[in-house]
Amino acid sequence: MAIIIKTDNPHLLLDKIYDAIDNKKVDKWVRTNDGRFTHSPLLWKNEAFFKPQIWVDENELRFGLIKRKDRKHVSSKLYTVYHAKFIEMLLANFDMDFFQVTATAMKTEPDDF
């Protein structure tokens, strides 16, 4: 259930995402102290997290879904909201910085749940 972004410069894209979220240029997402992202509307905040990981050899920036520690499972609804809203944010703000984004349906590196 990862988001995989194909880009020529995954480090730069991640830095741009951090900057936009930290400086409130992108709304509805916040960064945690350890560099993960969570959806900020009250209903969804801290329900799950995206952990970024750069795969240099593949020119990929990946976001693995991390479940909240007290959850046994990630529901389809939670997965759907997080993935759809994060991809929407990427397309609306960083479409010139990548050429493909994919959401996997099954557990994929670097998912951790």
Phi, psi and omega per residue, in radians:
M1 nan 0.736 -3.117
A2 -1.652 2.833 2.943
I3 -1.856 2.203 -3.122
I4 -2.067 2.131 -3.098
I5 -1.985 2.165 3.043
K6 -1.576 2.159 -3.080
T7 -2.652 2.641 3.101
D8 -1.235 -0.434 -3.099
N9 -2.441 1.456 -3.093
P10 -1.099 -0.594 3.115
H11 -1.096 -0.807 -3.126
L12 -1.130 -0.741 3.126
L13 -1.070 -0.787 3.123
L14 -1.076 -0.740 3.097
D15 -1.063 -0.696 3.122
K16 -1.146 -0.704 3.123
I17 -1.135 -0.826 3.088
Y18 -0.979 -0.841 -3.105
D19 -1.071 -0.798 -3.111
A20 -1.124 -0.707 3.137
I21 -1.261 -0.791 -3.132
D22 -1.088 -0.600 -3.100
N23 -1.698 0.234 3.043
K24 1.072 0.443 3.033
K25 -1.378 -0.384 3.066
V26 -2.089 2.210 -3.135
D27 -1.771 2.975 3.074
K28 1.279 0.163 3.027
W29 -2.405 2.493 3.060
V30 -2.295 2.725 3.113
R31 -1.820 2.372 3.077
T32 -1.452 2.974 -3.127
N33 -1.066 -0.465 -3.135
D34 -1.660 0.234 3.035
G35 1.524 0.139 3.088
R36 -1.534 2.888 3.129
F37 -2.043 2.499 3.021
T38 -2.366 2.608 3.121
H39 -1.251 2.281 -2.957
S40 -1.560 -0.311 3.052
P41 -0.982 2.456 -3.003
L42 -0.880 -0.688 -3.123
L43 -1.069 -0.536 -3.006
W44 -1.976 -0.211 -3.030
K45 -1.055 2.275 3.120
N46 1.097 0.280 3.066
E47 -1.356 -0.475 3.069
A48 -2.807 3.054 -3.094
F49 -2.507 2.680 2.969
F50 -1.894 2.218 3.103
K51 -1.832 2.087 -3.139
P52 -1.365 2.594 3.075
Q53 -2.625 2.325 -3.132
I54 -1.725 2.248 3.075
W55 -1.929 1.590 -2.991
V56 -1.056 -0.847 -3.066
D57 -1.076 -0.492 -3.136
E58 -1.702 -0.013 -3.047
N59 0.936 0.855 -3.103
E60 -2.192 2.488 2.900
L61 -1.936 2.097 -3.112
R62 -1.981 2.558 3.041
F63 -2.137 1.940 3.117
G64 -1.571 2.440 3.121
L65 -1.404 2.276 3.126
I66 -2.069 2.183 3.125
K67 -1.404 2.710 3.022
R68 -1.085 2.488 -3.014
K69 -0.998 -0.573 -3.094
D70 -1.541 0.082 3.111
R71 -1.624 2.462 3.040
K72 -1.479 -0.636 -3.050
H73 -2.407 2.838 2.989
V74 -1.817 2.086 -3.126
S75 -1.294 2.764 3.086
S76 -1.064 -0.653 3.138
K77 -1.126 -0.789 3.127
L78 -1.098 -0.825 3.099
Y79 -0.988 -0.820 -3.093
T80 -1.088 -0.837 -3.125
V81 -1.079 -0.865 -3.098
Y82 -1.071 -0.821 -3.113
H83 -1.190 -0.800 -3.116
A84 -1.097 -0.781 -3.103
K85 -1.227 -0.626 3.129
F86 -1.222 -0.752 3.100
I87 -1.133 -0.675 3.066
E88 -1.019 -0.781 3.111
M89 -1.079 -0.739 3.119
L90 -1.087 -0.821 -3.117
L91 -1.161 -0.639 -3.112
A92 -1.289 -0.467 -3.004
N93 -2.095 -0.360 -3.010
F94 -2.320 0.395 -3.049
D95 -1.051 -0.400 3.126
M96 -1.505 -0.068 -3.061
D97 -1.814 0.005 3.102
F98 -2.655 2.888 -3.127
F99 -2.098 -0.098 3.080
Q100 -2.773 2.461 3.010
V101 -2.348 2.376 -3.094
T102 -2.285 2.449 2.988
A103 -1.949 2.148 3.138
T104 -1.480 2.647 -3.129
A105 -1.616 -0.334 -3.124
M106 -2.033 2.894 3.122
K107 -1.009 2.239 -3.066
T108 -2.453 2.523 3.080
E109 -0.935 2.293 0.157
P110 -1.827 0.596 3.081
D111 -0.944 2.602 3.137
D112 -2.560 1.504 3.107
F113 -2.634 nan nan
